[in-house]
Amino acid sequence: MDCDVRDLSLADKGRLRIEWANQSMPVLNLIKEEFAGKRPLAGIRIVACLHVTTETASLMETLKSGGAEIALCASNPLSTQDDVAAALVRDSHIPVFAIKGEDDRTYYRHIRSALALEPQISMDDGADVVSTLHKERPDLASQMLGGTEETTTGVIRLKSMAQKGVLRYPIVAVNDAQTKHFFDNRYGTGQSTLDGILRATNRLIAGSCFVVCGYGWCGKGVAMRAQGSGASVVITEVDPLRALEAVMDGYRVMPMEDAAPEGDFFCTVTGDINVIRKEHFVRMKDGVILCNSGHFNVELDLPGLEGLTVSSREIRDFVKEYRLHSGRRIYVLGDGRLINLAAAEGHPSSVMDMSFANQALCAAFLVSQGRQLEKQVYGVPPEIDRRIASLKLSSMGIRIDSLTAEQEAYLGSWEMGT
Ligand SMILES: NC(=O)c1ccc[n+]([C@@H]2O[C@H](COP(=O)([O-])OP(=O)(O)OC[C@H]3O[C@@H](n4cnc5c(N)ncnc54)[C@H](O)[C@@H]3O)[C@@H](O)[C@H]2O)c1
């Protein structure tokens, strides 16, 4: 089997960690059982470009039990768990092309190797497979039933492709599912970003000023957890509605220019570029900690920071010290890449359970409906979202009310007023 992983002898450790994660993935397990019976993906070839983690392994095994043939490559050069990659190859016979720390050339070579499967469905986390397929393997586009996209940044890229008329097959934006946002972007990114910062630095959050750039789904989660850890939280935003929401939620809101000299920790989660840059670095206190939890490592202007630096060194794992001309030191975590994946283990498994349940059901949806869809970006069908929420609630042993016939008639009518 063609594959490229670091070391197959890591597979035993990976298998144990996959088993551990799987215990917190009740929704995906229910879907896996159903897939094994109904085989909705029988004979379908899927290329997945996702963070190669224990939870992704559970998704791969779910897709396989639905009958799919799969190739997996990494959606981020730093997030691969080499032991998991080894276990997937050895035990599940899934071709994996991913090595933690791979350089950009290897990263794209791995995407090309995965595309050699000649897929009918793509599964992306950042749209790198879709864009590589469009640029380098346009011959594959006509056989594609569709693709799924896991994250905000990817959805933005794909919508722009659709608007420009260059998108060659339909995409379901898994990212836009309610059950994804709540769990993944908000609670998952919130907790795991703080976890990454703590593991990398072991600094005390309590009593610090913690600046969160961007008050979207992820920003809300990060702000909530930083505040819960005792920080005074400052939000920077460019959207007046989101900024107002942050104010009403009790945070201080100010432009980056004012936040720069106040913060002890800075975390970008905007999906935007150069959110913290030269004019901000020069205003920062000595010893501040900078990190990013947005998709790409462009939110911190690292070339700009290099330009202000007299010397730099790796002072701890995942912590790079930049000494500025002024003598002040700035610490950047994980090279400005997603800190929750670079220095921690990404989202807890129960969070990914919700995202990946969406991925699995959307793949089955594309098999049955893909041919009827336009070359556009679609939301997750609401019935899939509701089904996943129901499965999650029942896995937690929580029951909810349902509408009575009278209530259903009332809510569907307009005749009854005051
Ligand atoms: N770390 C993770 O595991 C993880 C998980 C999910 C998503 N993400 C990534 O996090 C990023 C944010 O995702 P989201 O779902 O919160 O998106 P979102 O669109 O809900 O929020 C982004 C916010 O950033 C704001 N913003 C844009 N430019 C800004 C700037 N220059 N300064 C301040 N604010 C700015 C926007 O107005 C918006 O409110 C994306 O890149 C996404 O791919 C990361």
The ligand as an ORCA input file, in Angstrom:
! r2SCAN-3c Opt
* xyz 0 1
  N      -8.088     26.513     16.363
  C      -9.024     25.720     15.897
  O      -9.055     24.538     16.198
  C     -10.091     26.271     15.024
  C     -11.370     25.690     14.994
  C     -12.345     26.243     14.165
  C     -12.022     27.353     13.383
  N     -10.755     27.881     13.421
  C     -10.336     29.055     12.647
  O     -10.478     30.222     13.490
  C     -10.747     31.367     12.671
  C     -12.012     32.079     13.168
  O     -13.130     31.190     13.034
  P     -14.594     31.644     13.533
  O     -15.507     30.480     13.282
  O     -14.515     32.247     14.889
  O     -14.902     32.781     12.446
  P     -15.933     33.986     12.533
  O     -16.084     34.488     11.144
  O     -17.148     33.582     13.317
  O     -15.146     35.085     13.413
  C     -14.034     35.787     12.991
  C     -14.143     37.181     13.590
  O     -12.921     37.871     13.386
  C     -13.228     39.216     13.089
  N     -12.096     39.855     12.416
  C     -11.726     39.780     11.110
  N     -10.627     40.520     10.891
  C     -10.292     41.080     12.083
  C      -9.249     41.925     12.515
  N      -8.331     42.376     11.660
  N      -9.212     42.292     13.816
  C     -10.143     41.842     14.701
  N     -11.146     41.050     14.341
  C     -11.225     40.644     13.061
  C     -14.491     39.133     12.238
  O     -15.186     40.366     12.231
  C     -15.257     38.018     12.950
  O     -16.115     38.524     13.949
  C     -10.838     30.836     11.239
  O      -9.579     30.978     10.621
  C     -11.152     29.349     11.428
  O     -10.764     28.583     10.324
  C      -9.793     27.370     14.244
*
